[in-house]
Amino acid sequence: MSQMFSLEGKTFLITGGTRGIGRAVSLRFARAGATVVSNYVRDQKAADSLLAQAEEERLRLMLCRADLTIEKGLETIEQQMSDLLEGFHGLVHCAATGVHKPFDELTLRHYDWTFALNVRSFFDLVKRLLPRFSPGASIVAVSSQGSSRVVPAYSIVGATKGALESLARHMAVELAPRGIRVNIITPGAVATEAWASMPDAEARLADMAKRAPLGRLVTAEEVAQAAHFLCSDAAQSIIGQTLTVDGGACLPV
Ligand SMILES: NC(=O)c1ccc[n+]([C@@H]2O[C@H](COP(=O)([O-])OP(=O)(O)OC[C@H]3O[C@@H](n4cnc5c(N)ncnc54)[C@H](OP(=O)(O)O)[C@@H]3O)[C@@H](O)[C@H]2O)c1
């Protein structure tokens, strides 16, 4: 691998890092030489499977079970990151949740639950870890096209992603003088377990695959490649941008 894309000697935290897109980011970063802390909260089987894969490949990857929506979980992550000696070179915020219902069935509880993970935890994590970031560090917020487009049964999740993107752009400007870059990735549809709770998931995935100029859905690995690029030295002048990884699906034709 070209030196520019090497993550050797660097340490990254990947939230929601044991399933779906986060798992692919965790493996990609570890294969590029990074020490990776992969966060999750409930699915121990998925976490164990990632760890087994990492051990088989002799990658430097460790798990961190922590609920990012509660104080105790955030303290656990903070402690684990401070125990690492090498310094801290970035964060990819993949963790997200959501309630996929029509607007009139949504409640304030759904609203608070979704914002707590998708936006508030990102704000809180960056605030807590800020003193530990090394110059040249890179933060990536994983958003979705629902931040700017209307997606069926997606209103609260879409609103969280809009807020996440705005927060990331403001952080990008304010943190750039400290040598910390912040960017956003907007994946197109990726067939992960997150789709299990979406209405008409199969039909919608098939339709999106058909509409994309690429002729298929993008994969979690392709999204991970974009995250790798943004966290590498090759992206050192890219600040506050949104990188869309959707096979051209969002292009107006
Ligand atoms: N899949 C898509 O089509 C798509 C499209 C556009 C954008 N995105 C975005 O890409 C990101 C990853 O999506 P995905 O489909 O890969 O998701 P996913 O498969 O549902 O994985 C979600 C991850 O978040 C973790 N998580 C959930 N609640 C948590 C909490 N309270 N604290 C800490 N971690 C928590 C889960 O941990 P457990 O495994 O322990 O539950 C899991 O690792 C999300 O931000 C999503 O909005 C996805």
The ligand as an SDF file (V2000), in Angstrom:
LIG
                    3D

 48 52  0  0  0  0  0  0  0  0999 V2000
  -27.2500    0.6210    5.4120 N   0  0  0  0  0  0  0  0  0  0  0  0
  -27.5690    1.6360    4.6320 C   0  0  0  0  0  0  0  0  0  0  0  0
  -28.2290    1.4850    3.5820 O   0  0  0  0  0  0  0  0  0  0  0  0
  -27.1200    3.0270    4.9780 C   0  0  0  0  0  0  0  0  0  0  0  0
  -27.3420    4.0500    4.0440 C   0  0  0  0  0  0  0  0  0  0  0  0
  -26.9420    5.3380    4.3450 C   0  0  0  0  0  0  0  0  0  0  0  0
  -26.3410    5.6050    5.5670 C   0  0  0  0  0  0  0  0  0  0  0  0
  -26.1410    4.5990    6.4580 N   0  0  0  0  0  0  0  0  0  0  0  0
  -25.5120    4.9330    7.7440 C   0  0  0  0  0  0  0  0  0  0  0  0
  -24.3470    4.1280    7.9090 O   0  0  0  0  0  0  0  0  0  0  0  0
  -24.1380    3.8730    9.2990 C   0  0  0  0  0  0  0  0  0  0  0  0
  -24.0370    2.3670    9.5150 C   0  0  0  0  0  0  0  0  0  0  0  0
  -25.2220    1.7790    9.0360 O   0  0  0  0  0  0  0  0  0  0  0  0
  -25.4090    0.1900    9.0170 P   0  0  0  0  0  0  0  0  0  0  0  0
  -26.4970   -0.1000    8.0760 O   0  0  0  0  0  0  0  0  0  0  0  0
  -24.0890   -0.4670    8.8440 O   0  0  0  0  0  0  0  0  0  0  0  0
  -25.9350   -0.0620   10.5340 O   0  0  0  0  0  0  0  0  0  0  0  0
  -26.1720   -1.3840   11.3560 P   0  0  0  0  0  0  0  0  0  0  0  0
  -25.7720   -2.6010   10.5830 O   0  0  0  0  0  0  0  0  0  0  0  0
  -27.5750   -1.2950   11.8770 O   0  0  0  0  0  0  0  0  0  0  0  0
  -25.1520   -1.2010   12.5930 O   0  0  0  0  0  0  0  0  0  0  0  0
  -25.4170   -0.2720   13.5780 C   0  0  0  0  0  0  0  0  0  0  0  0
  -24.2760   -0.2790   14.5520 C   0  0  0  0  0  0  0  0  0  0  0  0
  -24.5460    0.7180   15.5700 O   0  0  0  0  0  0  0  0  0  0  0  0
  -24.3760    0.1170   16.8470 C   0  0  0  0  0  0  0  0  0  0  0  0
  -25.2130    0.7540   17.8740 N   0  0  0  0  0  0  0  0  0  0  0  0
  -26.5710    0.8100   17.9040 C   0  0  0  0  0  0  0  0  0  0  0  0
  -26.9740    1.4580   19.0400 N   0  0  0  0  0  0  0  0  0  0  0  0
  -25.8300    1.8110   19.7090 C   0  0  0  0  0  0  0  0  0  0  0  0
  -25.5720    2.4950   20.9300 C   0  0  0  0  0  0  0  0  0  0  0  0
  -26.5900    2.9620   21.7020 N   0  0  0  0  0  0  0  0  0  0  0  0
  -24.2980    2.6630   21.3240 N   0  0  0  0  0  0  0  0  0  0  0  0
  -23.2750    2.1900   20.5580 C   0  0  0  0  0  0  0  0  0  0  0  0
  -23.4420    1.5490   19.3780 N   0  0  0  0  0  0  0  0  0  0  0  0
  -24.7150    1.3580   18.9690 C   0  0  0  0  0  0  0  0  0  0  0  0
  -24.7670   -1.3490   16.6510 C   0  0  0  0  0  0  0  0  0  0  0  0
  -24.2540   -2.1210   17.7130 O   0  0  0  0  0  0  0  0  0  0  0  0
  -24.8780   -3.6070   18.0090 P   0  0  0  0  0  0  0  0  0  0  0  0
  -24.3650   -4.4570   16.8810 O   0  0  0  0  0  0  0  0  0  0  0  0
  -24.3240   -4.0060   19.3220 O   0  0  0  0  0  0  0  0  0  0  0  0
  -26.3680   -3.4700   17.9850 O   0  0  0  0  0  0  0  0  0  0  0  0
  -24.1100   -1.6010   15.2870 C   0  0  0  0  0  0  0  0  0  0  0  0
  -22.7410   -1.8980   15.4460 O   0  0  0  0  0  0  0  0  0  0  0  0
  -25.3170    4.5140   10.0310 C   0  0  0  0  0  0  0  0  0  0  0  0
  -24.9310    5.7960   10.4800 O   0  0  0  0  0  0  0  0  0  0  0  0
  -26.3820    4.6310    8.9500 C   0  0  0  0  0  0  0  0  0  0  0  0
  -27.3040    5.6790    9.2010 O   0  0  0  0  0  0  0  0  0  0  0  0
  -26.5150    3.3200    6.1990 C   0  0  0  0  0  0  0  0  0  0  0  0
  1  2  1  0
  2  3  2  0
  2  4  1  0
  4  5  1  0
  4 48  2  0
  5  6  2  0
  6  7  1  0
  7  8  2  0
  8  9  1  0
  8 48  1  0
  9 10  1  0
  9 46  1  0
 10 11  1  0
 11 12  1  0
 11 44  1  0
 12 13  1  0
 13 14  1  0
 14 15  2  0
 14 16  1  0
 14 17  1  0
 17 18  1  0
 18 19  2  0
 18 20  1  0
 18 21  1  0
 21 22  1  0
 22 23  1  0
 23 24  1  0
 23 42  1  0
 24 25  1  0
 25 26  1  0
 25 36  1  0
 26 27  1  0
 26 35  1  0
 27 28  2  0
 28 29  1  0
 29 30  1  0
 29 35  2  0
 30 31  1  0
 30 32  2  0
 32 33  1  0
 33 34  2  0
 34 35  1  0
 36 37  1  0
 36 42  1  0
 37 38  1  0
 38 39  2  0
 38 40  1  0
 38 41  1  0
 42 43  1  0
 44 45  1  0
 44 46  1  0
 46 47  1  0
M  CHG  2   8   1  16  -1
M  END
$$$$
